[in-house]
Amino acid sequence: MEFTALIVKSVILVSFLSSQGSSYYVNVNLAVMETHHMGNEIAAFDISFTAIKEHIIGDHEHSKPTDEMILDAGYPAENHDVVTDDGYILRLHRIPHDTDGAYIRTRPAVFLQHGLLSSSADWVVTGPGQALAFLLSDQGYDVWMGNYRGNTYSQQHVNQDIDKKTYWAFSWDEMAQHDLPTMLSHMMEVTGQDTFYYIGHSMGTLTYYTACNYHHWIQNATRLMVGYGAHTAVPNLISPAFYLLAYFANNLEWISDHLGMYEFLPSNWLIEWWASAVCTEEMRTQAVCRNILFLVGGYNKNEMNNTMLPDILGHIPAGTSVMNMLHYGQSVNTGAWAGYDFGSDQLNLRRWNSTRPPTYKYDVITAPVALFWGENDWLVVPEDEAALAGKLPNLVLNQRVDEDAYTHLDFLWGMHNVEKVYGPTMELMEKY
């Protein structure tokens, strides 16, 4: 228990110090505690903090914005800013056509939505011929990528005087109710199309299913919904990071309320510097980088391209709210797919007009849904994936990725995704 407390307190401390603008060097000593049968390692960390007097600028080469990565790859890139009905300013990234073509209004629109602590960068960071956004563009799609409130690209509000506590008071409830319909509506207005394909990873699937409870036009306009690591409730997850989050949820909420820490793990200069300075191919401490990814979603040495680690970690974590993380913790603890529970009748009445948060429904998800899942997924274990698949009313595919060690993060950066996931996805899209 001392080990688990150390990790949680360290993560909380780094987050708080970073959010307050302080500069700290993180010293991490790694000790292997357990070897997983898939070849993974669970590591213990001895973490200390040393103040840095001078501000260190992040390595831009490993943390380029999504639109810059698209342009560097030779594709056209567009930025679209939209405003939700509750005032959050969100940025969408678009690849309107491939490298050799020109925009044709009849190109079918596909919307890609990132998961927890991520951004639109997930879909392009591995480059042409490998990243899903580029592959879809090459196949003739008009590719749109969303960014939820609070991440690197969506941290503005129409009220410039909004205080931090108010700004960060959101979870995936608000993303589903406000963000997703705003972004999808904008895409449909710009393209002039009344239908679209939707591909989500992790939280990008949770928010889609939840949005269907608020906005029935979304499922009606969806030609096909594809979920990677899809989930609603995750009571059986085995991710050490999220297990600890659920266990210490009350402590995290207390710290948020009393220390004013409302943003969880911001993607600031400290994260960018750490990724570029520590996770180079030549350094032995690259094992630390692998284990951090592994502790979050499971590490699969068969799929991780080690040379890509500095670029991947230059873009994650991309930021979210403490409240959003607590909402995930509630899902683990209660096993329910429900709205955020504020812990008091008064606060729940103010948000939900009820003393209890709503329980979301599956029967409204009427769009065709295809699921891809991994046997070694620590966030969405096969048991929870099967529970979701059994409740979807229009499930057209439930595909286990053909690799025993395939895990949650492999859907984004796996070296064999073209043949195992992305290729089958595009083949299925042609049928709808």
C-alpha positions in Angstrom: 0.0 0.0 0.0 3.0 2.4 0.6 4.0 1.8 -3.0 0.5 2.7 -4.3 0.3 5.8 -2.1 3.7 6.9 -3.4 2.6 6.8 -7.0 -0.6 8.6 -6.5 0.9 11.3 -4.3 3.7 11.8 -6.8 1.3 12.2 -9.8 -0.8 14.6 -7.8 2.2 16.6 -6.7 3.7 16.9 -10.2 0.3 17.9 -11.6 -0.2 20.5 -8.9 3.3 22.0 -9.2 3.1 22.1 -13.0 -0.3 23.7 -13.0 1.0 26.4 -10.6 3.8 27.3 -13.0 6.6 25.9 -10.9 9.6 24.3 -12.6 10.8 20.9 -11.2 13.1 18.2 -12.4 11.7 14.7 -11.7 14.2 12.1 -10.7 12.9 8.6 -11.3 14.6 5.4 -10.1 13.1 2.2 -11.6 12.9 -1.2 -9.9 11.2 -4.1 -11.5 8.6 -5.6 -9.0 6.8 -8.1 -11.2 7.0 -9.6 -14.7 3.7 -10.2 -16.4 3.2 -13.3 -18.4 2.8 -11.3 -21.6 6.3 -9.9 -21.2 5.3 -6.8 -19.4 6.9 -5.4 -16.2 5.3 -3.7 -13.2 7.7 -1.1 -11.9 8.1 0.7 -8.7 9.3 4.3 -8.7 11.4 6.2 -6.2 10.6 9.8 -7.1 12.1 13.0 -5.9 11.7 16.6 -7.0 14.4 19.2 -7.6 13.6 22.8 -8.4 14.8 24.2 -11.7 15.6 27.9 -11.7 15.4 28.5 -15.4 12.4 27.8 -17.6 13.2 24.9 -20.1 11.5 25.2 -23.4 9.9 22.0 -24.7 11.3 20.2 -27.7 9.1 21.4 -30.6 10.4 18.6 -32.9 8.7 16.0 -30.7 5.6 18.0 -29.8 4.5 19.6 -33.1 0.8 20.6 -33.3 -1.5 18.3 -35.2 -1.9 20.6 -38.2 1.9 21.0 -38.5 2.4 17.3 -38.5 -0.2 17.0 -41.2 1.5 19.7 -43.4 4.9 18.1 -42.8 3.5 14.9 -44.2 2.5 16.6 -47.4 -1.3 16.7 -46.7 -3.5 19.8 -46.6 -4.5 20.8 -43.1 -7.3 23.0 -41.8 -8.1 24.3 -38.3 -11.7 24.9 -37.3 -12.7 26.6 -34.0 -16.2 26.1 -32.7 -18.0 27.3 -29.6 -20.3 25.0 -27.5 -23.6 26.2 -26.1 -21.9 26.5 -22.7 -19.1 28.7 -24.0 -16.1 26.3 -24.5 -14.0 26.9 -27.6 -12.9 23.7 -29.3 -10.5 23.1 -32.1 -11.0 20.6 -34.9 -8.4 19.5 -37.3 -9.2 18.5 -40.9 -7.5 16.7 -43.8 -9.9 17.6 -46.7 -8.1 15.5 -49.3 -5.0 13.5 -49.9 -1.6 14.7 -51.1 -2.3 14.5 -54.9 -5.9 15.2 -55.1 -8.2 18.2 -54.7 -11.2 18.6 -52.5 -14.4 17.1 -53.8 -17.5 17.8 -51.9 -18.7 14.2 -52.3 -15.8 12.8 -50.3 -17.5 11.0 -47.4 -16.8 12.6 -44.0 -15.3 10.6 -41.2 -14.9 11.9 -37.7 -12.1 10.6 -35.4 -12.4 11.2 -31.6 -9.6 10.7 -29.2 -9.6 9.1 -25.8 -8.8 10.1 -22.2 -5.8 12.4 -21.8 -5.3 12.5 -25.5 -5.9 14.7 -28.6 -6.2 14.8 -32.3 -2.5 14.1 -32.5 -3.2 10.5 -31.8 -4.4 10.0 -35.3 -1.4 11.4 -37.2 1.7 11.1 -34.9 2.9 7.8 -36.5 3.0 9.4 -39.9 1.8 8.5 -43.5 1.2 4.9 -44.3 0.7 4.1 -40.6 -1.5 6.7 -38.9 -5.3 6.2 -39.4 -6.0 9.8 -40.5 -3.6 9.6 -43.4 -4.8 6.1 -44.4 -8.4 7.3 -44.5 -7.4 10.4 -46.5 -5.6 8.2 -49.0 -8.8 6.1 -49.4 -10.9 9.2 -50.4 -12.3 10.3 -47.1 -12.7 13.8 -45.7 -11.1 13.4 -42.4 -12.1 15.4 -39.3 -10.5 15.1 -35.8 -12.1 16.5 -32.7 -10.6 17.8 -29.5 -12.5 17.7 -26.2 -12.6 20.6 -23.8 -9.6 20.8 -21.5 -7.0 19.2 -23.8 -4.1 20.9 -25.5 -6.1 22.4 -28.3 -9.3 23.2 -26.5 -8.5 25.3 -23.4 -10.3 28.5 -24.2 -13.7 29.9 -23.2 -15.7 32.8 -24.5 -15.7 34.2 -20.9 -12.1 35.3 -20.6 -12.6 36.0 -16.9 -13.9 32.5 -16.0 -12.1 31.2 -12.9 -10.3 27.9 -13.0 -12.7 26.1 -10.7 -15.6 26.9 -13.0 -13.8 26.2 -16.2 -12.6 22.8 -15.1 -15.9 21.7 -13.7 -16.7 19.1 -16.3 -16.4 15.4 -17.1 -17.3 13.2 -20.0 -20.9 14.1 -19.4 -20.4 17.6 -20.7 -18.2 16.4 -23.6 -21.1 14.1 -24.7 -23.8 16.7 -24.1 -22.1 19.7 -25.5 -18.8 19.1 -27.3 -19.5 16.2 -29.5 -22.8 17.5 -31.0 -21.1 20.9 -31.6 -18.2 19.4 -33.5 -20.3 17.0 -35.5 -22.8 19.7 -36.5 -20.0 21.9 -37.7 -18.5 19.1 -39.8 -21.9 18.4 -41.4 -22.5 22.1 -42.1 -19.0 22.6 -43.7 -19.2 19.5 -45.8 -22.9 19.8 -46.7 -23.4 16.1 -45.8 -26.1 14.8 -43.6 -24.3 11.5 -42.7 -20.9 10.6 -41.4 -18.6 7.8 -40.2 -17.5 7.9 -36.6 -14.3 6.2 -35.2 -13.6 6.6 -31.6 -10.9 5.3 -29.2 -11.5 4.7 -25.5 -13.3 7.8 -24.1 -14.2 8.7 -27.7 -16.5 5.7 -27.7 -17.9 6.4 -24.2 -18.9 9.9 -25.2 -20.5 8.8 -28.4 -22.7 6.3 -26.7 -23.6 8.9 -24.0 -24.3 11.6 -26.7 -26.8 9.3 -28.2 -28.8 9.6 -25.0 -28.9 13.4 -25.4 -29.1 13.9 -29.1 -30.9 11.3 -31.2 -29.9 12.9 -34.4 -26.4 11.7 -33.9 -27.2 8.0 -34.2 -29.5 8.7 -37.1 -26.8 10.5 -39.0 -24.1 7.9 -38.3 -23.4 5.5 -41.2 -21.2 3.4 -39.1 -19.7 3.8 -35.6 -16.4 2.0 -35.1 -15.1 1.6 -31.5 -11.5 0.8 -30.5 -11.2 -0.2 -26.9 -14.8 0.8 -26.6 -16.5 1.0 -23.2 -19.3 2.4 -21.0 -18.7 1.0 -17.6 -15.3 -0.5 -16.6 -15.8 -2.2 -13.2 -13.3 -5.0 -13.9 -10.3 -3.0 -15.3 -6.9 -4.1 -14.2 -4.9 -1.0 -15.1 -2.8 -0.1 -12.0 -3.0 3.6 -12.7 -6.8 3.6 -12.9 -7.2 1.2 -10.1 -5.2 3.6 -7.9 -7.3 6.5 -9.2 -10.5 4.8 -8.1 -9.0 3.7 -4.7 -7.8 7.2 -3.9 -10.7 9.1 -5.5 -11.8 10.8 -2.3 -8.2 12.0 -1.6 -7.9 13.4 -5.1 -11.2 15.2 -4.7 -10.1 16.7 -1.4 -6.8 17.9 -2.9 -8.7 19.4 -5.8 -11.1 21.3 -3.5 -8.5 22.5 -1.0 -5.4 23.2 -3.1 -7.2 24.5 -6.2 -5.9 21.8 -8.5 -8.7 21.4 -11.1 -6.6 20.4 -14.2 -5.3 16.8 -14.3 -1.8 16.3 -15.8 -1.6 19.3 -18.2 0.4 18.9 -21.4 2.8 21.8 -20.6 6.5 22.4 -21.0 7.5 20.0 -18.3 5.7 17.0 -20.0 7.2 18.0 -23.4 10.7 18.4 -22.0 10.5 15.1 -20.1 9.4 13.2 -23.2 12.1 14.6 -25.5 14.9 14.6 -23.0 14.4 11.3 -21.3 12.8 9.1 -24.0 15.3 9.1 -26.7 16.2 5.9 -28.4 19.8 5.9 -27.2 19.0 6.3 -23.5 18.7 3.3 -21.2 15.8 5.0 -19.3 13.6 4.3 -22.3 12.4 1.4 -20.3 10.9 3.9 -17.9 8.9 5.4 -20.7 7.5 2.0 -21.8 6.5 1.2 -18.3 4.6 4.5 -17.8 2.6 3.6 -20.9 2.2 0.1 -19.6 0.9 1.3 -16.2 -1.8 3.3 -18.0 -3.1 0.9 -20.6 -0.9 -2.2 -20.8 2.4 -2.4 -22.7 2.9 -4.7 -25.7 6.5 -4.9 -26.9 5.3 -6.5 -30.1 3.5 -3.3 -31.2 5.6 -0.5 -29.7 7.9 1.3 -32.1 10.6 2.5 -29.7 11.8 5.2 -32.1 8.4 6.8 -31.9 8.3 7.1 -28.1 9.6 10.7 -28.0 7.0 11.8 -30.5 4.2 9.9 -28.8 5.0 11.2 -25.3 5.5 14.7 -26.7 1.7 14.7 -27.1 0.4 12.8 -24.1 -1.0 13.4 -21.6 -2.9 16.2 -23.4 -4.8 17.3 -20.4 -8.3 16.9 -18.8 -10.0 17.9 -15.6 -9.7 16.2 -12.2 -13.5 15.9 -12.3 -13.3 13.8 -15.4 -10.7 11.4 -13.8 -13.0 11.2 -10.8 -15.9 10.2 -13.0 -13.9 7.3 -14.3 -13.1 6.4 -10.7 -16.8 6.4 -9.9 -17.4 4.0 -12.9 -14.8 1.6 -11.5 -16.3 1.8 -7.9 -20.0 1.5 -8.9 -19.8 -0.5 -12.1 -22.4 1.8 -13.6 -22.7 3.8 -16.8 -24.1 6.9 -15.2 -23.7 10.7 -14.9 -21.2 12.3 -12.5 -22.3 11.9 -8.9 -21.6 15.2 -7.0 -21.9 13.4 -3.7 -24.8 15.5 -2.3 -28.5 15.8 -3.0 -28.2 19.6 -3.4 -25.4 19.5 -6.0 -27.0 16.6 -7.9 -30.3 18.5 -8.0 -28.6 21.5 -9.4 -27.0 19.6 -12.2 -29.4 16.7 -12.8 -32.7 18.0 -11.4 -32.6 14.8 -9.4 -30.8 13.6 -6.2 -29.2 10.9 -8.3 -27.3 11.2 -11.6 -29.0 9.6 -14.7 -28.2 6.1 -15.7 -27.6 6.0 -19.5 -29.5 3.7 -21.9 -28.2 1.4 -24.6 -31.4 1.0 -26.6 -31.0 4.5 -28.1 -27.7 3.5 -29.8 -29.3 2.5 -33.0 -26.5 3.2 -35.4 -24.5 0.2 -36.8 -21.6 -0.4 -34.4 -18.4 -2.3 -35.0 -16.1 -3.1 -32.1 -12.4 -4.0 -32.1 -11.0 -5.2 -28.8 -7.7 -6.5 -27.4 -7.1 -9.5 -25.2 -4.5 -7.8 -23.0 -6.4 -4.5 -22.7 -6.0 -3.3 -19.1 -8.6 -0.6 -19.3 -11.3 -2.5 -21.1 -10.9 -6.1 -20.2 -12.6 -8.8 -22.3 -15.3 -9.2 -19.7 -16.4 -5.6 -19.8 -16.1 -5.5 -23.6 -18.4 -8.5 -23.8 -20.9 -6.8 -21.5 -21.0 -3.8 -23.8 -21.3 -5.9 -27.0 -24.2 -7.8 -25.5 -26.2 -4.6 -24.9 -25.8 -2.8 -28.2 -28.9 -3.2 -30.3 -27.2 -2.9 -33.7 -23.8 -4.6 -33.4 -22.5 -5.6 -36.8 -19.0 -6.7 -35.8 -17.3 -7.7 -32.6 -13.7 -8.4 -33.6 -10.9 -9.5 -31.3 -7.6 -8.3 -32.6 -5.5 -11.3 -33.7 -2.7 -10.9 -31.2 -2.8 -12.2 -27.6 -0.7 -9.3 -26.2 -2.7 -6.5 -28.0 -3.6 -3.8 -25.5 -5.5 -0.5 -25.2 -2.8 1.9 -26.5 -1.9 -0.4 -29.4 -5.0 0.8 -31.3 -3.3 4.2 -31.7 0.4 3.3 -32.3 0.6 -0.4 -32.9 3.1 -1.3 -35.7 0.7 -3.9 -37.2 -2.5 -1.8 -37.1 -2.7 -1.5 -40.9 -3.4 -5.2 -41.4 -4.9 -6.0 -38.0 -7.2 -3.1 -37.3 -7.2 -0.2 -39.8 -7.4 -2.3 -42.9 -10.4 -4.3 -41.7 -12.0 -1.0 -40.5 -11.8 0.6 -44.0 -13.1 -2.6 -45.6 -16.1 -2.5 -43.4 -16.7 1.2 -44.0 -17.1 0.4 -47.7 -20.2 -1.6 -46.9 -22.0 1.3 -45.2 
